[in-house]
Amino acid sequence: MEENTKLATMEDTVEYHLFLIPDELRDPEKHKEILQKYIERIMTQFAPMLAPYIWQNQPFNLRYNPGKGNVPAHMFGVTKFGDNIEDEWFIVYIVKQITKEFPELVARIEDNDGEFLLIEAADFLPKWLDPENSANRVFFQRGELCLIPAPRKPGTMSWLPTTPPTVPQALNIISTHPEEILASESIRAAVNRRIRGYPEKIQASLHRAHCFLPASIVALLKQHPRLVAAGVQAFYLRDPIDLRACRVFKTFLPETRIMTSVTFTKCLYAQLVQQRFVPDRRSGYKMPPPSHPQYRAHELGMKLAHGFEILCSKCSPHFSESKKSFMTTSPLWAGFLESLKKNDYFKGLIEGSAQYQARLEMAKNYFQLSVNRPESSLAMSPGEEILTLLQTMPFDIEELKKEEANLPPEDDDQWLDLSPDQLDQLLQEVAGKKEAEPTSKKEEQNYDLNQVSESMKAFISKVSTHKGAELPREPSEAPITFDADSFLNYFDKILGPSPHESDSDDLDEEDFECLDSDDDLDLKTEAAGEEASVKGTLNNLKSYMAQMDRELAYTSIGKSFTTQKQMESLSQTTNNNSDEEDSGAGGSVMTPVDVDLNLVSNILESYSSQAGLAGPASNLLQSMGVQLPDNSDHRPTSKPTQE
């Protein structure tokens, strides 16, 4: 897209565009009013999912974006998702659902990596598609992923441009040919697999834990649970200057700490738990011994309190009053609240009840952050928002202490520790493969090692280009063929090229009959001489190679290869081992090497030396679709035995 250049410097950021089709010429002010109404309808309809969601950095938001250059006026949003990649894919799900609920809207989404939807479906993309020609081709329409194709031949499809389309061209193609631009089933399945499980997946991404926190933070998180993200990020990204404010706490005193239950996302919880930190002795945050049953709650509360103190230390307590007033007054709030009531946001709760007030506060936060988002100059920092809430939000410490006895149980955090099998399963799910079934001993014994050699032959037979060699998707994708005559012809040309060879190669007996008798005699004489010369050269080369084989046969190099005669001798039972070795060594001079057996033997030896870790052998075989069973035989073996 024409605006992509700014994303290059914005890491971990996703932006999304919603266009209205058909792209007709409208009065700019009227078009703006239409898009503003769409923003209000979208944000109201999706409020039940978006309002309680805890974002890592920035929430999903939409605003009017005026037309610029070839890009028409549209709805636009940017979200920095930071370390939580699930925020980005949740936005993909939201954008997909928006186009499903509003069929007249078409959406584009990209991040600082570019077309990350195509990256997710990289294994299924058509050959012609690459980063250079993928601009303005990927859209969501009616809840389905669309991919504007390129014409195979110029002029075959007049409605398809030969170069990457502009945004107006893309919108016109989508509105006039919606069926022809639908992405393939495999591409859509790859993207749908990544967002599968929403919106139920939101609850699965949360983690509830007990924390020993100052009462003021408990009151804040009770009404504004999203602020936990800002507190964790402030602690996680702290520097020595930030920690100066935590030597002596001024805002969140440790003497007021009480036990409470805090809801994190799994990403935030992992960031808070995995960091080792010892508080300053002057801070007053004394920790119990690690063996204490509530040590984890004290540790989490101490870290979170440090994060909130850092946030408040970065702003003055007497910040601009205009920011405070902007937070509480807006002419759009009344209409937005009425729309929420029409969409049954409050679920029939009695107005004024505790649950009603909690959802109302959640709606206010959502409105301020996503619907009526102020300009950056008027936007409040998290620290300023916390200080404002502390001044306007009354709370009773005694009431909060009474709730300590009825805290819900905290969630198990065993998901932080992954076993090797769980890691393999996750990698397979990401790769879009089915879960590998455990291999039985019988299957291991009956494993066909010919699959390894056949896969390697299929790989070698592939044609490589300047972009690299293509790996076969299946080991038995095509039969292995070898044309001996063609091979010898190429060999002849390399050994003895002649000026007449390029002209006489294609002549057969019928062609020779058309020649004059004198020319025929001369050509036959020359051909016979050339043929004798080539045969002589080949004989000399074979003699030379045979002599090299005899010399190498008695060296360590020659003995390192397994020959066919040696394998025949191994299959026979005999008591005279010394005689067998002597005859095998002497007979291996002219006995051909067993290429397949040596190939499999070397690959298995390399695979075994990896000790279960990633390495060249396993990576190469897996890329060709070959899955070797685990090595259950721990005895040192140099070469496999052939059954």
Salt bridges, closest charged atoms under 4 A:
GLU3 OE1 - LYS6 NZ 3.93
GLU15 OE2 - HIS17 NE2 3.04
GLU33 OE2 - LYS37 NZ 3.78
GLU86 OE2 - ARG194 NH1 3.29
GLU86 OE1 - LYS201 NZ 3.56
GLU110 OE1 - ARG108 NH2 3.02
GLU115 OE2 - ARG108 NH2 2.95
GLU144 OE1 - ARG188 NH1 3.45
GLU185 OE1 - ARG188 NH2 3.00
ASP242 OD1 - LYS314 NZ 3.76
ASP280 OD1 - ARG282 NE 3.07
GLU299 OE1 - ARG296 NE 3.81
GLU299 OE2 - LYS303 NZ 3.48
GLU321 OE2 - LYS324 NZ 3.42
GLU361 OE2 - LYS364 NZ 3.93
GLU384 OE1 - LYS323 NZ 3.55
GLU385 OE2 - ARG226 NH2 2.21
GLU399 OE2 - LYS402 NZ 3.68
GLU403 OE2 - LYS222 NZ 2.79
ASP411 OD2 - ARG208 NH1 3.74
ASP413 OD2 - ARG296 NH1 3.01
GLU470 OE2 - LYS127 NZ 3.60
GLU477 OE1 - LYS462 NZ 3.58
ASP505 OD2 - LYS493 NZ 3.96
ASP520 OD2 - LYS524 NZ 3.70
GLU526 OE1 - HIS500 NE2 3.87
GLU531 OE2 - LYS535 NZ 3.28
ASP596 OD1 - LYS457 NZ 3.35
ASP633 OD1 - ARG635 NE 2.96
